[in-house]
Amino acid sequence: MEEFEQQQEQDQTYTASLSSLRLNYDVFLSFRGEDTRENITKNLYNALYSKGIRVFIDNKGLTQGDEIAPGLIEAINDSAAAVAIISPNYASSRWCLEELAKICELGKLVLPVFYRVDPSDVRRQKGPFLNDFEKLEGRFEVEKMVRWRNAMERVGGISGWVYNNGDESQLIQSLVIRVLHELSKSPMAVAPFLVGIDYSLEELIRQLDVKRNGVKILGLHGIGGVGKTTLSMALYNKLACHFTHRTFILNVKEIAAQQGIMSLQKKIIQGLFPSKALSFSPDNAHEGRVKFRRMLREKRILLVLDDVDDVNILKALIGGGKLVI
């Protein structure tokens, strides 16, 4: 009995700290302030923020000294992905280059925007970057220069978004959709060492049998603090690779109560079908249910809803009667 109580206390402590285990930011923005802060960077930040994406942006500008601020390194480490807006004067900032090097070294997903620059010039450090790198060569040690050049070469080789004088809003919309898509398939953060979870995972996977077609509904229930959220996150990570459309929605009860069913419907659609989220704008919950069911029909999806304490929430989402999608 004492052992059970100790385990329950550990589970409660872990569940309470789940938010701290999740990364604080979805996207880290790396950019040269003088080039883009008041145009594409500002507009992209607002577009991402409006979709509920947690964005880190350095509003303090350049710091003093040669080393990147510790807070920026921490923010990079605490972000799921990075958007690097490479502009003509990007390489004139050692802080930008150091950010890019850290992003690459940490293995973060990088989505580059080539803002009025040629990707091949970024890759080879030619064109507008040639003079800046030549100036840096005389000021910094060889090891640092190699790191910066390697980062530019790597990012310059990634298929990103090229902007010259086209439709900036269209580029931003495309980038937001890509970010939403990448976030929807990112694994959920769980503790690295979980004792006694393997058997439960194996049993749940066996019951779901994801290789078979058809609708499968699985509910995890129990008193608070026994580890339902932890188990569902671990299960999501195991199964996500089998589904093209997948999303994990936390705090369902809170979203439904504070923002309404339509907001919950839209959040799910954003996770499952980022490219269709902008067109999902029902006038009422009933219309939302109809559109919701139509979009889910004949799709292979993995949808995990956490913290649902009332079956009426599910009925409000997709309607009453037998659940057939």
N, C-alpha and C positions, 0 to 999 in steps of 0.2 A: 504493500500500500504506500509506504514511504517512497519507494522507487518510482511508483506511478505519479505521485504528487510532485516529485522532483522533476520528472520528465514533462509534466503538464506545465510546471512553472517555467521550464526552459522554452517550451513551445510558445507560451504566452509572451515571454520576453522577446523571442525571435520574431513573432508575428508583429509585435508592437514596433520593432525596429526595421520592418520591411522597407519603409520609405527611405531609410538611410542606406539600405543596400542597393536601391535603384540609383542609377546615375542621375546627377542633379540636372544635367542639360541633355537635350536631344541633339543640338547642333552648336558647334563652335564656329563663329565667323572670323576668318582671317582676312584682313584687307589693309590696304594703304589708305589711311584716313584722308590725306590731302587729295587723293584721286577720286575716291568713291563714297566717302562718309555721307555726303549730303545728297547723293543720287541713288545709285543702284543698291548700295549697302543698306541705306535707310529704308528704301522701299521693300527690299527683300526681307529685312527684319520685321517690318510691319505685317507683311503678308504671312510669314511664318507664325508670328505671334497670334495673328487673328485666327489661325487654325489650331491654336492650343499647343503649338510646338514650343518647347522650352529652349530659348536661344541665349547663348552667351555672347555678348558684344562688349568690347572694351571701349567704354565711353570716355576714358581718361586720356586717350591719345598716347603719345610717346612718353615713356618714363625716362628718368635720368639714369646715366650709367650705361655700361656696355652689355650687361646681362639682362635677359628677359625677366620680367617681374615674376616672383614665385607664384603669385595668384593666377597668372595666365597659364603657367604650367599645370597648376592644379585644375584649372577649368578645362584645359585640353584633356587631361587624364580623366576628368569627370563628365566627358561628353561622349555620346554614342557615335557621332559622326562630325565631320567638319566640312564647311563650304569655304573654299579658298578663292577669293576674287582677285585674280592676278591681273593687275593693271600695269601700264608702262613704267611707273616708278616703284613698283612693288619691291624690286631688288635693291633699291636705294635705302631701304629700311632693314637694318640688321635684326630688328625685332620681328618683322614679318618673316624673314628667312629662318629665324630660330623657331618661330611658331610652326612653320611648315616642316622643318626638320623633326621637331618633336611629334607632330601629328603623324608623320611617316614612320618614325621609330616606334611609336606606340601601336602601330598597325591599325589606326583608325580608318574608317571609310572616308575617302576624300572625294568630294564632288567639286570639280574645278569650274570656275567661270573665267573664261579668257576675255577680259574686258579691254577691247581695242588693242589686243595683242595677238600675234600668231602663235598657236600652240607649239609649232616647231622652234620658234625663237625661245620659248620658255624651256623646251626640252634641251636645247643646245646652248642656252644663255647667250644668245646672239641678239641682233636688233637693238631694241631699247635697253636690254639688260647687259649688253657687252661692256659699256663704259662703267656702269655701276659695279660690276664684278671686278673690273680692273682696279677701281679705286679701293675696293674692299681687300684685294690681294695684299696691298701694302700695309694694311692696318691690323689684320687678324692672322692667327697662326694657320698653317696648312690644314691641320685636322679639322678646324671649324669650317674652312672654305670648302673642303671636300664634302662635309655633311650638307652644307647649303646647296652645293651644286648637285649632289645626288638627289636631294629633295626636289629641286626644280626639274631635274631630268625625269624623275618618277612621275610627278604631277603633270608635266607637259606631255607625257605619254598616255594619260588617261583620257578617254573620250568624255568630253564635258560640254559646256555651253559656250559658244563663241558669239561675242557681241561686238559689233562695230557701230552701226547707226540704225539698227533695225527696231523692232517692236520690243521695248524693254519689258513691258507688262506681260507679253506672251512668254518671254524667257523666264520671268519670275514665276508665272503660273506653272510652267513645265517643271521648274525646279522644285516648287512646293509639292507638286504631285509625286515627284521622285522621292523626296524626303519622306513624305507620308508612307509611300510604298516600302521604303527601306525600314522605317521604324516599325511598320506592322509585322515584319518578319524577323525582327531582332529578338534574340532569346531574352526571356525574363531573367533578371538577376536573382539568384538564390544563393544561400550560403554554400561555400565550397565543400563542406563536410557535413552531411546530414546522416545521422545514425538511424537505421531501421526503416528507411524510406524505400529501399530497393524492392522488397517484396510487394508493398502496396502498389508501386509503379507497375511492376510486372502483371499484377492481377488486373489493374485498370486497363492496361494495354490489351490484355487478353480479352477482356469483356468488350472493349470497343471494336477490336478486330477491323482496323481502318482499311484493310485491303479489300473488304467487301463493300458493295454498293448499298445505298439505303441510308435512311436517317437514323442516327444513333443519339440518344439523349442520356447523359450520365449526370446524376446529381450527387454531390458530396455534402453530407449534413452532419451536424454534431454541435456540441456546445462551443462557445467562443474560445479561441486560444489553443485548440487541439492540433492546429497545423493544416487546416483545409486549404488556405491560400498557398502555403508553401508547397503542398502536394500538387495542387492544380498548376502552379507555375512550372514545377519539375515535369509534370505530364505534358504541358504545352511544349516545353523545350524538346521533349522526346518525339513528339508527333508532328511538329511544325514542318519538318522537311517533306512530309507526305502530302502537303496541301499547298496549292498555288495561292489560295485566298485564306488568310488566317489572321486572327486578332485576339488580343486578351484585353478585356475591359475591366478595370478595377473600380471599386466603389459604386457599383450599379445602383444600390439602394439610395445613396446620396445624390447621384446624378438625377435619378427619376424624381426624387422628392424636391430637389432645389431647382432643376432646370427643365423638368418635364420629359414625357415619353418621346416627343419628337427630337429633342436634343440627344437622347440616348440612341434613338434610331440613327440619327445622323452620325454620331460618333462611331457606331458599329460599321456603317457604310464607309466612312472615312478609312477605317482600318482594313476592311475587306476589299473595297474597290476604290482606291484613292482617286482614280481618274473620273469616277462617276459622282464623287461626293459633291462637287459644285452644282450638279444638276438635280441633286436630291433636295427639294424644297417644298414639301407638302404643305397644304393649307391647314390641315388638322391631323389629329392622331389617326383617324380612320383611313384617310387617304395615305398617310405614311405607312400604315400596316399593309395596304394593298401594294404600294410601290416596293415596300420592304420585302414582301413575300415573292413578288415578281422578280426582283433582282437576285434573290437567293435561289430561285428555282433552277434545278439541273446544274448547279454549280457544286464543285467539290470544295467545301469550306470547313475550317476549324474555328469555332467560335466558343470562347470561354468567358463566361460572365461570373465575376466574383462579387460576393456579398449580395446575394439575392435572397431575401427572407420572406418574400411573398409571391406566390404563384401568379397573383394578379398582374405583377410586373411583366411576366412572360406573356400572359394573355393580352395585355395592352400592347406589347411589342408586335405580336404576330396574329392576334385574334384568338378567339375561343375555339372550342371543339377539338377534334383530333388534330394533332400536329403533323401535318404532311406538307413538306416544302417542295 
